[in-house]
């Protein structure tokens, strides 16, 4: 598992699927020192959307105190 330092990271969603009432998102970081790292998170932020419609979209990962939040 990759540990990210607090901050914001540009990323690209490479896969998304429904999981446990949320959406599991796999994305890769596209800039900075962590470029190329693949991150997996489960979020409830996109439950109203078809998970496959998220694939290919850019997003921003926000890391604070070892918690990752995704913003589109």
C-alpha positions as CSV (number, residue, x, y, z in Angstrom):
1,X,0.0,0.0,0.0
2,X,1.3,3.4,-0.9
3,X,1.3,6.0,1.9
4,X,0.9,9.6,0.6
5,X,2.0,12.7,2.5
6,X,-0.6,15.3,3.3
7,X,-1.5,17.4,0.3
8,X,-3.3,17.4,-3.0
9,X,-2.6,15.1,-5.9
10,X,-3.7,15.2,-9.5
11,X,-5.0,11.8,-10.6
12,X,-6.8,9.9,-13.3
13,X,-9.5,7.3,-12.6
14,X,-8.6,4.0,-14.3
15,X,-11.4,1.8,-12.8
16,X,-14.5,2.1,-10.7
17,X,-17.1,-0.4,-9.4
18,X,-19.9,-0.6,-6.9
19,X,-18.7,-2.1,-3.6
20,X,-20.4,-2.3,-0.1
21,X,-22.9,0.6,-0.7
22,X,-20.1,2.8,-2.1
23,X,-17.9,3.1,-5.2
24,X,-14.4,1.6,-5.2
25,X,-12.1,3.8,-7.3
26,X,-8.7,2.9,-8.6
27,X,-6.7,5.9,-9.8
28,X,-3.2,6.7,-10.8
29,X,-1.4,9.9,-9.7
30,X,-0.4,12.0,-12.7
31,X,2.1,14.5,-11.4
32,X,4.7,15.2,-8.7
33,X,6.9,12.7,-6.7
34,X,4.1,10.1,-6.5
35,X,3.5,10.1,-10.2
36,X,2.5,6.7,-11.4
37,X,1.4,5.4,-8.0
38,X,-1.9,3.6,-8.1
39,X,-4.3,4.3,-5.2
40,X,-7.5,2.4,-4.3
41,X,-10.2,4.0,-2.2
42,X,-13.9,3.3,-1.5
43,X,-16.1,6.4,-1.3
44,X,-19.7,7.3,-1.0
45,X,-19.2,10.5,-3.0
46,X,-20.2,9.0,-6.3
47,X,-22.9,6.5,-5.4
48,X,-25.6,8.3,-7.5
49,X,-23.5,7.8,-10.7
50,X,-22.8,4.8,-12.8
51,X,-19.3,3.7,-11.7
52,X,-18.2,3.1,-15.3
53,X,-19.0,6.7,-16.2
54,X,-16.1,7.7,-13.9
55,X,-13.5,5.8,-15.8
56,X,-11.1,8.1,-17.6
57,X,-12.0,11.2,-15.6
58,X,-9.4,13.4,-13.9
59,X,-9.8,14.0,-10.2
60,X,-7.9,15.4,-7.2
61,X,-6.9,13.3,-4.2
62,X,-6.8,15.2,-1.0
63,X,-4.8,13.6,1.8
64,X,-5.0,14.8,5.4
65,X,-3.9,12.7,8.4
66,X,-3.7,9.5,6.5
67,X,-7.2,9.8,5.1
68,X,-7.8,10.2,1.4
69,X,-10.8,12.1,-0.1
70,X,-11.5,12.3,-3.8
71,X,-12.8,15.4,-5.6
72,X,-13.7,15.6,-9.2
